[in-house]
Amino acid sequence: MRRLVQGFGEIINEKGVDAAIAEIGNKEGKFVTKNTYVFLMDLEGNRLAHPYARPEDPKIMKLFDQKDTTGKFFVQEYIKVAKTKGEGWTEYMYPTPEELKKPTQMKEKKSSKKISYVYRVPGKDLMVVAGYFE
């Protein structure tokens, strides 16, 4: 996981943010695997790129106050890790992609533990995140 997010951070520094965002949008690319994918956020809690973003999603999605199903502000935890340690693991409860597709209210969806690795791109106010469900 660490290598995956660091590799993506290298693309940002070598090719620029726009090229990195295009790479994230490629669901067949090297940053989408069977069990995980990377996405890009800034340190203000805005999602800048995600491989499974819906066409109706805003280009920049404000997620600073997003909570998991237990009420934990998990995006704020990403930011704390990025700003204080530069990189590290976080855990929170969230519905799996399959569960999210069900036509039920968010509070009725079954949650699973999600473990994510946060990596701050050196020299940038950006973080790359990838996670998996336990």
N, C-alpha and C positions, 0 to 999 in steps of 0.2 A: 504494500500500500504506500509506504513511504517513498519508494522508488518511483511509483506511478505519479504521485503529486509533484515530486521534485523534478521529474522529467518534464512535466508540463510547465513548471516554473522556468525551466531552461528555455523552453520554446518562447515564453513571454519575453525573456531577456534577449534572446537571439533574433526573433522574428517580429516582435512587437505584439501589442495587445490585440489588434484587429486580426492578425493571423491566428493567434491563439483562440480567439472567440470563434473563428471559422472552423478550427480544428475541433473544438468542443461540440459544435453543431453536427459533426460527422458521426452518426450513430455506428458506422462501420469502422471508425478510426481506431487508432491504437490506445486511446484513452477511455474506451468503452469495452469492458470485458464481460464475461458471463455473469459475474457476481458484483460488479461495481462499475462506476464511471466517475469522472472528475467533473466538477463545476467550479465556476469562478465567481468570487465575491470581492467587494471592496471592504475596507475596514469600517465603513459606516453601516454595514449590514445590507447592502444592496446586491442582489444577485445579478451578475452581468452576463453570464452565459451558462446554459444547462443543456445537455444533449436531448433531454425529453421535454423541453419547454414547449408548451402548446402555442399554436399560431396566434391565439387570442391573448396570450400573456403579454404584458408590457415588456418592452426591450430591457428596461431596468426595473427589476421587481424589488420593492422595499420590503425586507424581511426582518429588520432589526427586532421587532417585537413579536416575532413568531414563537409560539410555544409548542412544546411536544404535548402528548396526551395527558401528561401528569402536571402540566402547568410550568414546566421548566423552560426558560428562555434559552433555547439551545443555540441560536445564532449569536446571541451575546456571549455565550461560552466560546464559540469559535473565535470571536473577536478577541476575547481575553487571552486565549491561548496564543493567537497570532501576535498580539502586541507584547505579551510578557515573556513568552518562551520562544517564539518564532515558529514552533511546530510542536505537535503533540496530539494525543488521543482525546476524544470526547465520547460520551455515551448519553443516549436519550431514548425515549420510547416514541415510536412512530409507526403508522401503518405501512405495510409492505406495498410495493407497486400494485400487486394483484388486489390487495385490500382497498387501495385508493380508487380502483376502477369500479368498485361496487357502488350502486346508486343509493347509498345510505348517507346520513349526516356524519360529519367527521367524528363527533363525539360517540357515535355508535360503532365505529370501525374498530376492529381488533388491532391492538398495537403489539409490536415486537421490539426487542432491544436493537437499536442501531448504533454501531460503533464507527466513528468517523475519524479520519486523520486530517488535521488542519496543517497547512504549510504556508507560511508567509513568504511571498516572492521577495528575495533579497533586493533592497533598494526601492521597493514599490509599496504602495498602500493597497496591496492586493493579497488575497489568500486563495489558495487552491484547496478544495476539500474533496475527499472521496471516502465513501463508507460502505459498510456491508451490514446485513441483518444477521444477528446471531442465531 
